[in-house]
Amino acid sequence: MTRICIDVTNIVPGLGGAGGGISTYSKNLILGIDQLLDSAEEKVEMLVVGHPEFLKKIEIKNMTVEYKVVNNQSFFSRFYWLNFSLPKFLKDHQVDVLHRVIPELPIFPNTKSMFTLHDFMFDFYLSNKRLGRYLGFKEKLKFRVLRWLMQSGLKKGNVVLVPSGSIANELKRRFPKKELKIKVTKLATAFEGLNKKGKLNIAENSEIKIGYIAGFYPHKGHKRAISLMKMLVNQQRGKSFKLFFRGSVVYPEYYSEIKELVQKENLEEFIFFEEFEPSITIKEIYDKYDVTLLLSEYEGFGLPVLESQAFLKPVLCSDIPVFRENLNGSAFLFKKK
């Protein structure tokens, strides 16, 4: 019997260390495999290990669940789990194949291994001076180490799962000389209603609420959204638009710049910052807004715009490869000037 382990210890609800897209991807991966095990003909035993607050929210029927809390905020703890505790765990549980939902594998693996590569965000920041200035010395070092771990995983010839065809193409472009085994999963886009198009049906003089669902990362395009709002406010009809930024403060310096820019442009009456609400549901978030806006420079999933369409809300977003691929002409795309 083959024993496979899925490691999702990087997802720690409420403590950061994993974006919404990775959490959704991991949940869909676990649910999908658990469902397949209902009718599996081959003898396969699945084990999933992760934080109890994450795994207890998933209805798992056919997989063995092991709870493990890893302090992903500490680079030492994260590295120790990956290269010491995890290999021992795999040996003790007689695991044949390991899958990690992030592109980090043990330096000296004792099983066959594979991982999911969500995007090339580390490279995107390290190669961009404008974005790189938000990284301190420790962050730059951390990014380089994590990038090295990803590249070392590719060298082993393991299967690589990617969330979209756009990331698959980027992977091939970045590593043209490697013989890569790539599988596109689309697991982050598993929402009902994605084939339906939302309609903006609002009375002429009513207020239009625009939701901007994105953590405060420098690449997420908040400044471009502010410029768009300034243009709208200068038009009489545009005064009915209200923009709501909702997201965690990942880069405090960038967050301060956004708040200062809103004040500088005299847009306090039109742009608002939503408080973090840990108990709110995804549906409750999108029910607050009439339209979703996201002008990100780079994405691996593009989860907010997909979620928005799942709840039949119109989407306006930047014209980047993953949005063109996943939204398939159902959104209004802004080309970067």
N, C-alpha and C positions, 0 to 999 in steps of 0.2 A: 504493500500500500504506500502511495506517495503522500507525504505530509507537507503541506504548504502553509507558510506563515505570512500574514499581512501585518506589517508594522505601521501603526498610525499614532505612535507615541508623540509625534511632533505636534499633534493637534491638542491644545490645552484650552478649553473654553474659558473665555474671559481673561486670559493671561497673555494673549498675543502669540506670536510664533507661527501662526498659520492664518492665511487669508481666508475670506469667505469662500473663494473658489476652490481652494484645496479641501476645505471641510466638506463642501457639497460633493466634490469629486469622490472623496474617500467614502462618504456615506453611500453614494450611488454604487460605488465599486463593491462595497460590502453587501448591500442589499441585492445587487445583481447576481453576485456569486452565490449568495445564500439561496436565492431562488433557483439557480441552475442546479444546485445540489439536490433539489427535490427529485429531479429526474436523471441524475448522473448515473451513467452505466459503469464507468470506470471507478475503481476504488480509490477515491481521493479524500483525504481528511484535511479540513481547513481549520486553521488556528488564527485568530486575530488578537493582537495585543495593543492596548492603548489606554488612554486615560478613562477612568470610570465615568466621569461626567459626560464624556462624549459617547462612549459605547452603550451606556445604559439608556440613551435616548433612541437607539436603533433596535428595531425588533428583529433579533437574530435567532433563527430557529435551528439551522443545520451546521453551525460553526462553533467550535470551542472558543470561549472568550477568556482571555487572561488580562487582568487589570495591572497596569504599570504606570506609575507617575514619574515622568522625567522632567527635570527642571530645564526646559529648553531656553529659558532666559539666560542661563549660565552656559557659556560656551564650553567650559571644562566638563560640566555634567552631560551636555549633549554629546561631546566627543567621547567621553568615557562610556556612555551607553552604547554608542555606535561601535566602538572598537574593542570593548572589553566585556561589558555586561550582556550586550545583544548576542555576540558569538557564543558565550556560555549558555545563555537562554536557549539558543537554537540547538546546541549540543544536548542539553539536558532534556529537551522536548523532542529530540530525534527528528528535527526538521530537515527535509530534503531540499526545499526551495524557499527562498526568502523574497518577498516583494515589499519594497518601501515606497510610500506614496510621495516621497521627496527624493531628489537625485543625490542621495548620500548612501554609500555602501561601505561596509567595513573594509579597512585597508587590507586585512588578511582574512578573507571570508572562508568559512568552513562549510558552506553550502553553495548550491547554484543560486545566483542572485539576479534580480531585475529591479528596475525602479521606474517611477513616473517622472518625466521631465516636463514641468509645467510651462516654463518660459526661460528666457535668457536675461532675466532682470539684473543679475549681478554684472554681466558683461555690459548691459545697457547703461548702467550707472557708472561703471569704472571707465568706460570709453567716452563718456559725455562730460566735459568740463563743467557745463552749466549745472548738471544734476549732481556731479561728483563733489561739488563744494559743500553740499549738505552732509557729506559723510565725514565723520571724525577719523582719526588714525585707527582706532580699534575697529570701527565699522569697515573701513577699507581693508584692513587685515583679515577680518572675518569674511568679507565678500570674496577675497582672493583664495582663502582656504576652502570655502564652500565651492567655489568655481573649480578648484583643483580636484576636490572630491568628485564632482560631477564628471570631469574629464577623465579621471582615473577609472570611474565606472564604465565609461564608454570604451576604454581600452581593453576591457575584459571580454568584449564581444557579447555582452548580455543583451537580452531583449529590452528595448526602451519603449515605454508607453508614453504617448503624448496626447494632449487634450483636443488638438485641432490639426487640420491639414496645414495651416499656416506655420505652426511650430514645427511640424514634420519637415516642411520645406526649408525652414530656417536652420534646422539641425543638419540637414544634408548640405546646405550652403556653407555652414561654418566648418563642417568636417568632411570635405569632398573626397578625401583619400581613405576614409574609413568604410568598411563594409558593415553598415548598420542594420540591425534588425528592428524595424520601427512598426509599431501598431498604433493607429489613431483610435482613441476610445470614444470621444464625444460624451463622456460620462458627466461632465459638468453642465451639459445642456439638456439633461433629462427632465424637462418640464412639460406638463400638459398645457396645451393652448399655444404652443409656439408657432403653429401654422396659421393662427388667427391674427388678424391685424386690428390693433386698437384704433378707435375713431375719436377724434377730439370734438366732442359735441358740447360746446359751451356757449352760453348766451353772450351777446355782443358786449355788454358792459360788466360782465362778471369777472372775478379775480381768477387768474390762471396760476396755479401753483406748480412750479418746476422742481422736481427732486433731483439732487445731484448726489448720488449714493457712491461715495468713494472715500477711502481713508486719505488722510493728508500726507500723501507722498508727492514729491516734486514733479513726478511724471504724469500725474492725474489730470492736469489741465485746468485747475481751478482759476488761474489767472486769465486764461482764455475765456472762461465762462463769465468772469467779471467784465471783460471787454465787451462780450456779447450783450450783457445786461445793460451796460452803459449806452450802447447803441440803441437798444430797445427803449430805454427810459427817455431818450432824447426824442422819441416819437410819441405822439399823444396816445395811440393805441397801446404802446408798450408800457405805459404806466400801470396797467392792470396786471402785469407779470410780477410774480414774486419767486425768488430763487432761494432754495433751502439746501445748504450744505450739510450732509449727514455722513459722518465717518469718524473713525478713531484718530487721535492726534499722534501719528507715528513719528513725524519729524517736527518737533516744537518750533524750531526756527522758521520752517516753511509755513507752519500754521500762523505764526505771528505776522509773517509777511502778508498772508492772505487777509487777515483781519485789518491790518494797517492799510492795505490797498483798498478795501471796501470803504474805510473811513475817508481816505484820500480822495476817492472818486465820488464821495457824498451819496453812497448807495445804501446807507443803513436802513432806509425805509423800504428797500426792495430786495436786499440780500440778508438772509438770516442763518444762524448757526444752530443746528439742532443738538440738543443734549443727548448723551449716550443713554439708551434705555435697554438694559440687559434682558428684560423680560418680554420685550415687544416681538411679535411674530413678523415674518417676511410680508405676509398679506397686510398686516396693519401698517407696515412701513409704506408700502406702495399705495394703499388706500388714501394716504395723506395727500398724494400728489395727482395732478392731472396729466403730467408729461414727465418723462425721464430724460435727463441730459447727461452726457458723459463725453468729455473731449480729451480723453487720455491719449498720450503719445504712444503707448505700448501696452499690450495685454496678451495674456496667454489664454484666458477664458472669455473675458468680457461678461462676467456673470451678472452685474446689475442690469444691463440692457436686456439680457435674456430673461431674467426674473420679471422685469417690467412687462415684457411682451407676454409672459405667461399669465399675467394679471390684466392683459388686454389694455395696456397703457401705451400711447404713442412714444416713440423713441427718436431722439436726435443725438447723434454721436459723431465722433471723429472718423475720418475716412482712413482706417488702417486695415491691414489684411484680415485679422481675425474677425472684425466686425462685418466686413464684406462677406466673409465665408459663412458665418453663423446666422446673420440676419437676412441674408439672401434677398436683398432688395426691399425688405419690409420696414426699413428705417430711413430717416433723412440723414444723409452723411455730409459732414462739413469737411471740405478739403482744406488742408493747411496751406496758407499762403506763403 
